[in-house]
Amino acid sequence: MKLALAQLNTTVGDLTGNLAKIRDAYRRAVAAGADLVLTPELAITGYPPRDLLVKRRFIADNLHALDELTKTVGDTALVVGYVDINPHRPGRECFNAAALIERGAIVARRYKTLLPTYDVFDEDRYFQPASSNEPLTWRGQRIGLTICEDIWSAQEKWSLHRYPRDPVRELGALDCLLNISASPFHLGKERLRREMLQAVARDYRFVLAYCNQVGGNDELVFDGHSIVLDASGRILAEASGFREDLLVVDLASAMPVPPREVPEIELLYDALVLGLRDYVQKCGFRSVVLGLSGGIDSAVTACLAVEALGAANVTGVSMPSQFSSKGSIEDARQLAENLGIRWLMVPIQDAFESVKRALAPVFAGLPEDITEENIQARLRGILLMALSNKFGHLLLTTGNKSELAVGYCTLYGDMAGGLAVIADVPKTRVYELARYINRHRTIIPPACLTKPPSAELRPNQTDQDTLPPYEVLDAILTRYVEETKSAAEIVGETGFDEKLVREIVRKIDLNEYKRKQAPPCLRVTTKAFGIGRRVPIAQRYVER
C-alpha cells in the first residue's frame, strides 16, 4: 500500500479555502500513485473551530463541503476530518469525525472517542464521544482509524490525561493504524510525540501513519511533523516541520530512516515565525508596526516579523523621551537598517510635557512616580495605534513572558496591540533567539545583547532595580507557571531566598488582571498566559 499524508495549513472557518487545499493535495497524491490519502483532524473546518460549532449553519455548510469533496474522489481513497451531526439525544449536537471516501462515496465514518478538556482543549463542550470504534477491512488490510487524542491513551506513560478507555487497545489486532491529528506545538512536544508514536507502533506491532495539522490558528501553532512508522517503531518517513508537506510512502519498499534532529532554538524560532505569519494573514492584515526601543525584545520581534512577512511589510517606530539614551536610539536605527524595514522616529517629549501640564492642578504637591512612567508608555501606545489605524498595520506588542508574569508592563501602553509575539518566551530565551538570529551575520546590534535591560522611563533605570536577575526570575516562573510547583517546592529545588520566591509568586498572582487584557500570545511552552491558563482575577488564595 502506498500512503500519502497531506500535512495541510487550514484556516478555521474557511470551508472553501480548506476544500481547495484538500483537493490540490489529493490530486498530487493521485499523481504520485497513492492508494490512500490522509488529511489532518477537522481538515474541512479547520482546528479548533470552537464556538463556530454553536452555529448550526456552520455545521450544515461543513457537511455540504464534505458532499462536494466526496464527488471528486476516485479510486484513490481519502480520509478527511469533518464535523458530523449526532442524531441521538441526550448528547452533544455533533461528532469530531473522520470519513473514508472512495469512488464517490463515503465507505466508513469514525468518531473521536477521547475528547480532551485540559490545557488549551475544550472539546467536551461541543462533541459527543464515540461509543465504539470498530476496525475496518480495506483492500485486504485490517485498518484502524483514530483521531488525535485517541492515540495518546495507548500508553499510560504518555497520556496527558487519564481516561477510562483506550481506543487503540479496543481496536484489537491491526495491520495498520491511521491517526489524523491537530496536535499543537510547545517546546519538547515534537520529540515527546514521536517517542509516544514509536512506542505505540512497537507495542501493538502495526504500521502507524500519523497526519498532523500545520500552521497557526490564533494562539496555537501546529508544527506538522507527520510521520509513518513500521511495526517495530522505526521511522519510514517524516514530514517537514512548520510548513505544508505531502509525504508519500510505499509501505512495500520503504526503508527505516534516522529521526530528524532539530535544535530546540530552531524549533522555537520556526514556531514563532509561522504563528506570526498566519495570525497576520488569516486575520486579513498585510503589514505590521511595532515600537523599536533599542532593546532586545523589540529587536527580536522585528526580526521575526521580517522573516514572517518580508521587510517591506514591517514598520519600526522609535519614540524617544528625555530618558531615552542616544545608544538606544542608534541601536534601533541600526537594527532597522540591517533589516531593511521602514523606520520612523516620533518623539514623545512634547506630548509628555503637555499631559503633565494638564494634570498639574490635580497632582499638585505630589512627587513624580510610576504614574508619570506609565504616561510615557501609554503615549507610545497611542502613537502606535494611530499608525495602525491610519495605515492598516497590525500592531505587534514586544513584551516577553518574564515581564508579563510579574506585571512589568503597562496596560494600554506597551501592552497595546493585536498580537503579543514573544509573550510566551521568557527573557533568557529571548537572548537565545537573538544569538540564533545573529548566527550568520550581525542583524541585532551587539549592544542590544550586552547592555542592561531598561524601560528607560526614568533616569538610569534598569529592570534589575525592581526585578531579580532574569536567570533567577525565569527559573521561578517556569516552575510556578509551567510545572505548577509551590513556592516551598521551588525554594527546595533551587535554594533561592524564600522571601524572594514568595514575592515573585505573589506578583504573578496579583497581575492576572493585566494578562486578561493582553493581546493573544503565541503559545510555545507547556503553559502560556492564554486560553490554557484559567486563573480567577478576583481571588484571595495565598499559598502558605
N, C-alpha and C positions, 0 to 999 in steps of 0.2 A: 504494500500500500504506500502510495506517495501522498504525504500530508503537506498542506500549506497553512501556515499560521499568519494571518493578516493582522499585524500589530498596528492598530489604527488610532489616530488622534481625533476623537469625536468631540463634538460640541453639544453640550446639554441643550435639548430642545430643538436643535437644527435637524429636523427629521429629513428634509430634502438633502441637505449637505451630507449628512451621515450616510444616507442611502446611496448617494453618488460615490462616496468613498468605498463603501462595501462592494458596489458593483464594479468599480475600477479594479479593486484588489482581486475580486473573483475572476474577472476577465484575464488578468495577468497570471493568476494561478492556473486557470484552464490552459493558457498558452504554454505554461511550464509543465503540463502533463499531470497536474494534481488529481488525485481521486477524491479528496475531501479537503475542504477549506474551513478553517476555524476563524471566527471573529471574536472580539472581546465581549465581556459581560455588558448587557444592555447597549449593544452597539447601535441599535436603531435610535434610542432616545438619548444616548449619552449618559455618563455616570459621574456623579449621582444626580438624579432628576429632582430629588427632594419634593417640595410641595407642588411641583408641576403635576405630580401624581394625584393631587386632590382635584385637578381639573379633569372631569370626565371626558371632555372633548380631546384632551391631550392623549388619553389612553386610546380613544377611538381612532385618532389620527395615526398613532403608532401602529395600530393593528392594520389600518389601511396601507401604511407603508410596507408592512410585512407582506400583505397580499400582493402588492405591486412587485416586490422583490421576488416572491415565490414564482411568479410568472416567467421570470428571466433565468431561472436556474435550470440547467440541463443535466447531462449525465454526471458531471462532477458535482458531488454533494456539497452542501453548505450548512454549517452550523452558525446560527446567528442569535444574539441576545436581544430580547424584547420584553415588553410588559404584556402579560396575558390577563384576561378577566377571570376572576374567581366567581363561578356561578352559585356557590354554596353559601348559605347563611346559617348560623352566625359565622363571622370571619371577616378578614380584611377584603377589600374590593379587588385586589389584583395579586398576581404572582410575579416574581422575578423569574423570567423564563428563558429557555433555550429551545430553538426549533431546529430539527434536522430536515433539510429541504432537498428534494431530489426529483428531477424530471417534472418540474412544475407543480409539485405537491409537497405538503408537509407530511413526512412519514413518521415523525416522532416528536413529542414535546416532553420536556423535562423541566421541573421547577426546583428552585433553590430550597434546600432543607434548612440550613443553618443561617439565621438572619442576625448578623452582628448588631449589637446595640451599645458597644463600648467605644471609647475614644471618639473618633470622628464619624462613626457609623450610627445610623438610626433606622435601620431597615424594618424593624418590627413595627414601626409607626405606620408603614404603608403596605407591607407584603404579608400574605398568608404563607406559612411554611408548607413545604410539600409533605404530604403524609407518607409517601414512599417514593422510591426511585429504583425502577427496575432496569437491569441491563438490556441492551437491545442487540439483536444479531443483524449485522450489516456486512454483506459480501463475504460471508463465511467467517467473520470475526465477531467475537463476543466483546462488545464495547460498553463502557460506562460513560455517561455524560453528566458532568457535575459543573457547578457554578461557584467559583471563587472560594468563599468561606468553607464550603463543604469539604474541601480537601485538607484544610488546616486542622481538622479534628481527627485526622487519620492517625496521629501520634500525639499522645498527651504532652510529650516534651515540647512540641512546637506550638500547641494550641494557645492562643492568646486569651481564650475564654473557655470555661469548662461547660461542655454540652452533654446532655444525657444520651445523645445519639452520635453515631459515627457513620455518615453516609457512604464512605468508601468501603468500610467493612460490610455494610449491609448489601452492597452490590455483589459480593462473593467473587469467585474466580473470574478474571477477565484476561483478554489478550491485550487490550489497550484501554487506558483511561484518558478521556478528554476533559479538560477543565478550561472553561472560559472565565476570564477574571478581569476585575478592575481593582488592582491592589496598589494603593498609594505608596509613594516613596517616603522613607525617612532614612537618615544615616544608619547604616548597618542592615537595612531591610533586604537589599539585593542579595547579600551573602546568606542571611538567615533564610530567605525564601528558597534559594537554590538548595541549601542543605536539607531543608524540610522536604522539598520535592524529591530529592535524591533518596532520602530515607523511605519515603512512601513507595517509590518505584521499586526499590531494592527489597523492602519487606513484603510487598504484595506480589512481586515478580511479574510485573506487567510493563509494557511500554506506556510512557506517560507524555502526553502533549499538553502543554500549558500555554495558553494565549492570553497575554496581558495587555491592557489598555496603555496607551502612552499619551502624554500631553498634560496641560494644566487646565483645571476647571475650578475657578475661584481659588480658595486657599490650597487645594490639593494638587500635588504634582504626581503624575503617574509615569513610572520610569521604563515601562516596557519590559525588556529582558525576557521575552517569551523564550520557551525552551522545550526541547524534546529529549527525553531520556530513554535509555534501553532498560530492560528488565533487571539489570544489575545496578541501576542508578547512575550509569555513565552518560555523559553528555554526548548526544549525537549532533546537536546543532543548537546555537543560541543566537537570538536576535540582538540587534544593537540596542543600546540604552538611549533613552531620551529623544528618539526620533522614530518616525514611522518606518516599518520594515515588512517585507514579505519573506518569510522563512519557508523554503521548500525542502522537504526531507524525504528521500526514498528509504523507507524502513528496511527494504531488502538489501540495500548496499551501503547504507551509512555506516561509517566507522567512528568510534569514540574520539572526541577531541578534548583537549585540556580546558578547564574553566578559564574564562577571560577575567584576568585580574586587573582592576582599575583602582588607582589610588583614591582614597576617600575624599580628598580635597577636590579631585577632578569630578567626582560624582556630585559633590555639593555645588560646585560651580555650574555644571551642566543642568542640575535641577533648578537652580535659581534663574538661569538664562531662559530655560524652557517655560517655567512658571510665569516669568515676567512677560515674555513674548506672547504667550497665549492669553494671559489676562488682558493685556492691552488690546490685542487684535480681536479677541472674542467679545470684548465689551464695545467694539466699534471705534476705537481710537487708532490713530496712525502715528502719533508722536507723543513725547513726554517732556516734562520740565521738572527740574529739581534744583534745590539750593546747593551751591558749592561753597562750603565754608573753608576749604583748605584742609579739612580734617580727613581722617582715614575712612570714616563711614560714608560720607558723600562721595569720596573718590571711588570706593569700591562699587557703590550703587551706580555711579555714572558709567563705569567700565562694563558692568553687567548690562546696562541699558543699551550701550553701543553694540555689544555683542548680540543682543537680542533683536534690536530694531534698526541698526545702522546709524552711523554718526549724523547723517542728515536729518534724522528724526529725534534728536536729543538736544535740548537746550539747557545749559547750566547757567545759574544766576548767582552772582556774588552780591551780598547785601551788607556791606561793612558798616560798622558803627564806630564811635570813638574808641571802643575797646578792641577792635579788630587789629591784629598785628599786620605789619607790611608783609611779613613772611607768609601768613595765611592767605592773603590776597594774591600774592605771587604764586603760591603753590596751586591755588585754584585756577589761575590764568594758565599756568604751565600744563596742568592736567588737561584743561580744555584744548589747548594747542596740541598736545600729544595725541588726544583722541580725535581731533578734527571736528569737534562739535561747536555749535554756536555758543558764545559766551557773552553774557550781559553783566554789567555792574550797575546796580541800583542802590546807592547809599540810603541808609535809613536814619541818619543822624538828625536831619531837619524834621522828619516826621516824629521821631522820638522826642525831640525838644517840644514840638507842638503839643503832643499828648501830655507831656509833663506840665506844660503851662495850663492846659485845660483842666487838669486835676489839681493844680496847686492850691486853689482855695479849699478843696476838700481834704487834701493831705497836709495842710499847713501844720508845722511843728512836728511832723513825723519824719523819722530818718528814712533814707532810701534802703530798700531791702530786696527780697526776691520779687516783690511786686514790679519794680522797675526792670528787673531782669526779664520777667515774663512779658512785659510790654514789648521789649525788643523782639523776642521770639514771635510774638503774635503779629507784630508789624511785618515781619518777614513772611509769615503765613498769609497775610492779606495781599502782599505783593505777588507772591507765587500763585495764589488763587486767581488774582486778576489776570496774570499771564495765561493761566489755564483757561479761563473763561474767554478771553479775547482771541486766543489763537487755537482753541480746541485741543490743547495738550492735556494729557492725564498727568496730574501732579504725583510724583513719587516721594514718599517720605523716606528718610535715610537713617532713622534710629535703629539701633541694634537691640538684641534681646536683653542684654545686661541692663541697659538704661531703662527699657520698658518695664523690666521686672521690678525695679526699685523706685519707679516713678521719676527718674532723672530725665524728664521730658515735659513739654508744656502743651497742655490742652489748647487746641485752636491756634497753636504756634507751629513748632517743629513737628507736631503730630498731625497737622492738617495735610490732607491728600487723599488719593484714591487707592493707592496700594503701598503697603509697607514691605519693601522688597527683602530687607535683611532683618526683619523684626523677630525672626526665629533663629538668628545667628548670634551666638554670644560674642562679646568683644574680642576675646582671644582668637576665635575662629575668623573674625573679620581680618585680623592681621595675617592669618594663614592664607586667606583668599587674596589679600594684596600681594603677598610674596608669590603666590601662584600666578597671578595676573602679570607680574613682572618677570616671570621665569625666562622669557626670551629676550625682552628688551625693557627698558625703563619707561613705563607708562605712568604709573603713580609716582610723583616726585618723592625721592628718598626721605625728605623731611617729614612727609606725612606719616612715615613708619617710625620715625625716631623721636619726634617732639612729643612732650607730654600732652595727652588729650585734654582739650579745653572747650567749653561752650563759648568762651570769650564774651561774657555778659557783664563782667566787672574787671577791674584792673588785676592782672597777674593771676587770673583764675585758672585752676586745673581741676580735672574731675576728682583727683585724689584729695581735694580739700574736703569733700563730703562722702567719698566712697573709698572702700579699701582697694588695694591693687586688684586689677581685673582678674588676675590669675586666682586670687582668693575668692572674689565675688562669683566668678563663673563656676568654681568648684562647689560653692554653696548652692548656687542657683540650679545647677544640674542635678544635684542630689535631692533638693527640696521639690522642684517642679517636675522634673522628668522621672525621677526614681521614687518620688513621694516619701522620702525619708524624713523623720522628725529632726528637730534641732538637736536633741540629745544624741541621736544616731550620727548626725553629721559631725558633731564635736568628737564623738568616739572614733570615727573613721579618720578624721583629718588632723585632730589635735589643735584645731583653731580655737581662739579665745571664745568661750561660751557666750559672753556678753555681745561680742561682735556677731556671732552666728544668729543669736536671737534677734538682734537689731535688724539684720538683713531679712530674716524670715518675716518679721513684723512689717517691714517696708513692702515686701512682696504682697502680703495680705492686704495692707491698707490701700494699695494703689490699684486694686481691681477696678475701681470706678473709672480710672483713666483708661485702662485697657479695653473696657467695654465700649469706649467711644473712639477707639483707634481704628484706622483703616484695616481691611483684611490683610493678613500677612501670609506669605508663602511658607507652608509647613515643611520643614526639613529635619526636625528632630522628632523624637517619640512623643513629645508633649509641647505643642506650640500654644501661645496665648491666642486662642481662637476657638473654633467650634468644638474642639476635642477637650476643652478645659472649662467646665461649667461651675465656677465658684460663685456663690452669692456675693453681692456687693454689701448689702445691709446684713451683716452677721457679726457676732461677737465671740466666736470661739477663739480662745488663745491657748496654744499648746503649752502645757506645763513641763 
